[in-house]
Amino acid sequence: MAESDRIVVYTDGACSGNPGPGGWAWATAPDGSKSGSGGESSTTNQRMELMAVLEAVRSLADGSAEVHVVSDSTYVVNCFRDGWWVRWRRNGWRNSQRQPVANVDLWEPLVELVERHAVTFEWVKGHSGDPMNDRVDALAVAAVPRP
């Protein structure tokens, strides 16, 4: 695909306590012209990281362009880079310890979207000065519900 057929989206999740209230956000590079965010009153950081990616791919994957997800979550990026989801699904959504995979309600629809559309993943170090990573971090923190 040509570079013009590629949407780069940054995603992030945040949690105040883990578990606790959390927020998620995504924004398209280079300027965040398209974005989305939300939050939950009781959640985990990993759920918020996953929710950010799921909502970004749901919003942007229409088959006309590759969606390139940039995330500071090794949990998400490594799952797709290393194919964890393939083994999980083959094992009835159980991990290597034969325990149920955490957040399967988010993993299943995300995997389905990734299989149907051109979606790639890249890890970026969080809080390292990357302007778009900093932007989605701020959006995710702002989306955390306040008591």
C-alpha positions, 0 to 999 in steps of 0.5 A: 500500500502507498503511504497515502493508503495508511492511517497512523493512529496513536492509542493509550490507556490510563488508570487511577489505581489498578483497578480503578477509574480509567480512560482510553484515547486514540488520535490520528497522526500527525495532528490528531485531527481524528480522535476518540476517548472514553472512560470507565469507573472501575477498570484496569490499565490493560483494559483501557489500553485494549479499549483504545486500540479496539475503538480506534480500529473500529472507527478507522478500518474501512478497508480502504487503508491500512491502519497502523497502530502505535501504542506504548502497551507491550501487552497489545503490541506483543500479542499481535507481533508474537501471535499470542492470540492465535494460541489463545483462540486455538486453546479456547481463549485460555493462556499457557497456564490454562487459565481464561485469557483476561479481557477476552471480551475485548480481544475477540472483537479486536482480533476479528477486526485485525483479521478482516482489515489491514492492521499493523502494530508498532511499539513506542516508549511511553513518556519519552517525548513523542508528541502524539504519544503524549497527546493520547496520554493526556486525552486518556487521563482527561477521560478518566471519570472523576468521583 
